Amino acid sequence: MIVKRIDITPTKEFTPETGGAGKVSFITDTGDVIFDCQIKPGHEAEKRNPVVALISEAMRQVQRMPEYRISKSYMKFAPGVLPAEFAL
């Protein structure tokens, strides 16, 4: 499955004191995979980009999916889809 686009819909506005929440959609040719994600509040939260934090949480959830654990190649990202902070 190749993710061709990522859509983020905030459901709770982000602040370092309260954190934030949103829905992250990984858009593929075969459909969408949607994750409910939360950004935890705290000292580190003020240094984080909320978009990157939400995508990171969605990727963490992907790694817990049985499909991913069976085949590590279950989900890949098309070039340029992920923000620059994810560059290897």
Contact map, one row per residue, 1 for C-alpha under 8 A:
1110000000000000000000000001000000000000000000000000000000000000000000001111000000000000
1111000000000000000000000001100000000000000000000000000000000000000000000011110000000000
1111110000000000000000000111100000000000000000000000000000000000000000000011110010000000
0111110000000000000000000111100000000000000000000000000000000000000000000000110010000000
0011111000000000000000000111000000000000000000000000000000000000000000000000000010000000
0011111100000000000000011110000000000000000000000000000000000000000000000000000011000000
0000111110000000000000011110000000000000000000000000000000000000000000000000000000000000
0000011111000000000001111000000000000000000000000010000000000000000000000000000000000000
0000001111100000000001110000000000000000000000000000000000000000000000000000000000000000
0000000111111000000111100000000000000000000000000000000000000000000000000000000000000000
0000000011111000000111100000000000000000000000000000000000000000000000000000000000000000
0000000001111100000111000000000000000000000000000000000000000000000000000000000000000000
0000000001111110001110000000000000000000000000000000000000000000000000000000000000000000
0000000000011111011110000000000000000010000000000100000000000000000000000000000000000000
0000000000001111111100000000000000000000100001000000000000000000000000000000000000000000
0000000000000111111000000000000000000000111011000000000000000000000000000000000000000000
0000000000000011111000000000000000000000110000000000000000000000000000000000000000000000
0000000000000111111100000000000000000001110000000000000000000000000000000000000000000000
0000000000001111111110000000000000000111110010000000000000000000000000000000000000000000
0000000001111110011111000000000000000111100000000100000000000000000000000000000000000000
0000000001111100001111100000000000011110000000000000010000000000000000000000000000000000
0000000111110000000111110000000000011100000000000000010000000000000000000000000000000000
0000000111100000000011111000000001111000000000000000000000000000000000000000000000000000
0000011110000000000001111100000001111000000000000000011001000000000000000000000000000000
0000011100000000000000111110000111100000000000000000000000000000000000000000000000000000
0011111000000000000000011111000111000000000000000000000000000000000000000000000000000000
0011111000000000000000001111101110000000000000000000000000000000000000000000000000000000
1111100000000000000000000111111100000000000000000000000000000000000000000000000000000000
0111000000000000000000000011111000000000000000000000000000000000000000000000000000000000
0000000000000000000000000001111100000000000000000000000000000000000000000000000000000000
0000000000000000000000000011111110000000000000000000000000000000000000000000000000000000
0000000000000000000000001111011111000000000000000000000000000000000000000000000000000000
0000000000000000000000001110001111100000000000000000000000000000000000000000000000000000
0000000000000000000000111100000111110000000000000000000000000000000000000000000000000000
0000000000000000000000111000000011111000000000000000000001001000000000000000000000000000
0000000000000000000011110000000001111100000000000000000001000000000000000000000000000000
0000000000000000000011110000000000111110000000000000010011000000000000000000000000000000
0000000000000000001111000000000000011111000000000000010010000000000000000000000000000000
0000000000000100001110000000000000001111100010000100110010000000000000000000000000000000
0000000000000000011100000000000000000111110010000000000000000000000000000000000000000000
0000000000000011111100000000000000000011111110000000000000000000000000000000000000000000
0000000000000001111000000000000000000001111111000000000000000000000000000000000000000000
0000000000000001000000000000000000000000111111100000000000000000000000000000000000000000
0000000000000000000000000000000000000000111111110000000000000000000000000000000000000000
0000000000000001001000000000000000000011111111110000000000000000000000000000000000000000
0000000000000011000000000000000000000000011111110000000000000000000000000000000000000000
0000000000000000000000000000000000000000001111111000000000000000000000000000000000000000
0000000000000000000000000000000000000000000111111101100000000000000000000000000000000000
0000000000000000000000000000000000000000000000111111100000000000000000000000000000000000
0000000000000100000100000000000000000010000000011111110000000000000000000000000000000000
0000000100000000000000000000000000000000000000001111111000000000000000000000000000000000
0000000000000000000000000000000000000000000000011111111100000000000000000000000000101000
0000000000000000000000000000000000000010000000011111111110000000000000000000000000000000
0000000000000000000011010000000000001110000000000111111111000000000000000000000000000000
0000000000000000000000010000000000000000000000000011111111100000000000000000000000000000
0000000000000000000000000000000000000000000000000001111111110000000000000000000000000000
0000000000000000000000000000000000001110000000000000111111111000000000000000000000000000
0000000000000000000000010000000000111000000000000000011111111100000000000000000000000000
0000000000000000000000000000000000000000000000000000001111111110000000000000000000000000
0000000000000000000000000000000000000000000000000000000111111111000000000000000000000000
0000000000000000000000000000000000100000000000000000000011111111100000000000000000000000
0000000000000000000000000000000000000000000000000000000001111111100100000000000000000000
0000000000000000000000000000000000000000000000000000000000111111100110000000000000000000
0000000000000000000000000000000000000000000000000000000000011111110110000000000000000000
0000000000000000000000000000000000000000000000000000000000001111111110000000000000000000
0000000000000000000000000000000000000000000000000000000000000001111111000000000000000000
0000000000000000000000000000000000000000000000000000000000000000111111100100000000000000
0000000000000000000000000000000000000000000000000000000000000111111111111110000000000000
0000000000000000000000000000000000000000000000000000000000000011111111110000000000000000
0000000000000000000000000000000000000000000000000000000000000000011111110000000000000000
0000000000000000000000000000000000000000000000000000000000000000001111111100000000000000
0000000000000000000000000000000000000000000000000000000000000000000111111110000000000000
1000000000000000000000000000000000000000000000000000000000000000000100111111000000000000
1000000000000000000000000000000000000000000000000000000000000000001100111111000000000000
1110000000000000000000000000000000000000000000000000000000000000000100011111100000000000
1110000000000000000000000000000000000000000000000000000000000000000000001111110000000000
0111000000000000000000000000000000000000000000000000000000000000000000000011111011000000
0111000000000000000000000000000000000000000000000000000000000000000000000001111110000000
0000000000000000000000000000000000000000000000000000000000000000000000000000111111000000
0000000000000000000000000000000000000000000000000000000000000000000000000000011111100000
0011110000000000000000000000000000000000000000000000000000000000000000000000111111100000
0000010000000000000000000000000000000000000000000000000000000000000000000000101111111110
0000000000000000000000000000000000000000000000000001000000000000000000000000000111111110
0000000000000000000000000000000000000000000000000000000000000000000000000000000001111110
0000000000000000000000000000000000000000000000000001000000000000000000000000000001111110
0000000000000000000000000000000000000000000000000000000000000000000000000000000001111111
0000000000000000000000000000000000000000000000000000000000000000000000000000000001111111
0000000000000000000000000000000000000000000000000000000000000000000000000000000000000111
